[in-house]
Amino acid sequence: MTEASPAAPPSPTLAEIEATGRLLAPHILRTPIHHWQGREIAEWLGATEVVLKLELFQHTGTFKARGALSVALRLDSDALAQGVTAVSAGNHAIATAFAARKVGASAKVVMLASANAARVERCKAYGAEVLIAPDGRSAFDLAARIERDEGRTFIHPFEGPLTALGTATLGAEWLDQAGRLDAVIVPVGGGGLCAGVASAIKRLQPDCLVFGVEPVGADTMSRSFAAGSPASRADVATIADSLAPPYALPYSFALCRRHVDELVLVDDDQIRRAMAVMFREMKLAVEPAGAAACAALFGPLRERLAGKRVGVLVCGANIDIDGFAAHLRAAG
């Protein structure tokens, strides 16, 4: 774990996390944990005890509902009347649409042309108006114009204290259910999920190791750690599109740098194999990002965490049937 600079923002406090948990409780699900036992997992990991946090069962299919609601539920009446906007390849747009419906606000979201059609339709099903942009830069430009011209509140996909408080509720809930853990493994995209979860873990169990996992083709946070400041990557390429922002940002970077003990990388083939094992053993049909933490435990962390009690976060399952089947066929 790397020491944060003196100028780094403060981490969420336990009081703030607990207050956010109470705020969100009427609107989200307390997703279950699962003690994974089975032939393949036993052959592969031996005595390692695996405690899955099944956040794929959250409203909207991912953890994103927590962060979006953490922002939306704190908007005043004037902001609610103006509505919200967001940018996303899929999951955050769905979560923003869901949160807007919960608080009685309208949502106009910008999604990328590469977004899965099923995710676009799910976003519309929650009542959002969806605009399509050709790439990330133009998507953020369009959302900025919507924010400026229509007065809508921009709900960022991963950056900011309120988003981190939302994801911190996941970490606190997980430990409340699981008890003592030697380590947890958390997927990293922009860092909002890991920033919040890691902050809660270190507040509640300081000796629990926190490992972040990124795709090899989207290692923006790893590059940021190496540089000592938020970095970007123009050539992002991974099947885990939910973990593929082109840059890190200061707040999430600072919390991850302070609370994450180590970042590890997994490639697309490792992710596909983890998806296949999770389907064969538990009948879980997860999106690639949802299998990243399992891929890390099967791969780069297998020996290091042997015999430990390890928490593994299954963060989402927004994938269509054809896409899921194609990944399983590719896994062999």
Secondary structure, DSSP 8 states (H G I E B T S, - for coil): -----TTS-----HHHHHHHHHHHTTTS----EEEE--HHHHHHHTT-EEEEEEGGGSGGGBTHHHHHHHHHTT--HHHHHH-EEEEESSHHHHHHHHHHHHHT--EEEEEETTS-HHHHHHHHHTT-EEEEESSHHHHHHHHHHHHHHH--EE--SS-SHHHHHHHHHHHHHHHHHH---SEEEEE-SSSHHHHHHHHHHHHH-TTSEEEEEEEGGG-HHHHHHHHTS--B-TT---S-GGG--SB--HHHHHHHHHH--EEEEE-HHHHHHHHHHHHHHH-----HHHHHHHHHHHTTTTTTTTTSEEEEEE-B----HHHHHHHHHHH-
